[in-house]
Amino acid sequence: MEMTMSTDESLVELKEIVGALILASRHPLTLAQIRANLRAVAETDKDRGGPFATARETDVRAAIEQLLQETRRSGAGFRLVEVAAGYRFQSDERCGPWLKHLLHVEKPHRLSRPALETLAIIAYRQPLTRLEIEGVRGVNVDHILRVLMEMQLIHMVGRSKLAGRPMLFGTTKRFLEHFGLGDLKQLPGIEQLARIDRHRADELAQSENTGEDVPDTAEADEADEDAKQPEKSATQKTVEDVDDDEFDEDDEDDDE
């Protein structure tokens, strides 16, 4: 049976542990991941980890709420934010110019306007096929879809039952992280997406720990301008959910 944290001192220490875990993580941490860490440490270090093994979700939430309030009031140039159903620390966008100079940041990679428009269509109408995306945009989107997949902002979520069983596209958890969204219910308009993308691009460029190259989307503009008018898309579809492992490199050809 789970127990609540019994003393103010324990709650303070839990807050410090939770803050350290979020700071050290390369990705947003969920409540479930934090509690799993507390239980795992208690199994190997009962003296120090034992008191926190039974921390309930409400205890962890209370610790996070304290961190949210403290970073908001501190004016320390960073804050705790909730994204993709998890939590992470990030720098204040107002400090961007000084961080760029300190880290010798070059011009950051940003999504092109055509890529943003395509991404917004997928985000609001998912799941949908390539032809359905092209039916909305009025141009070929093959190159843009490849760029968005390389950036892990979209992925293939299944196949339509239409003739040829074309691929269905949807957004990823990385998409939520990139735009600082807790879930798809928080989707803003495209202008807001563009503003968030500019800030996120600056953050990614400033990060000394990132080991991933963000694909250049400059070619997407050229591909979009030269694209031909697509075929009409079907207006009705049904979805079959499938595992990502079922897809291989040849699957992209099925949707051509």
Beta strands, then each sheet from edge to edge (+ up, - down):
strand 1: 78-83
strand 2: 86-91
strand 3: 154-160
strand 4: 167-171
strand 5: 239-241
sheet 1: 1+ 2-
sheet 2: 4+ 3- 5+
end
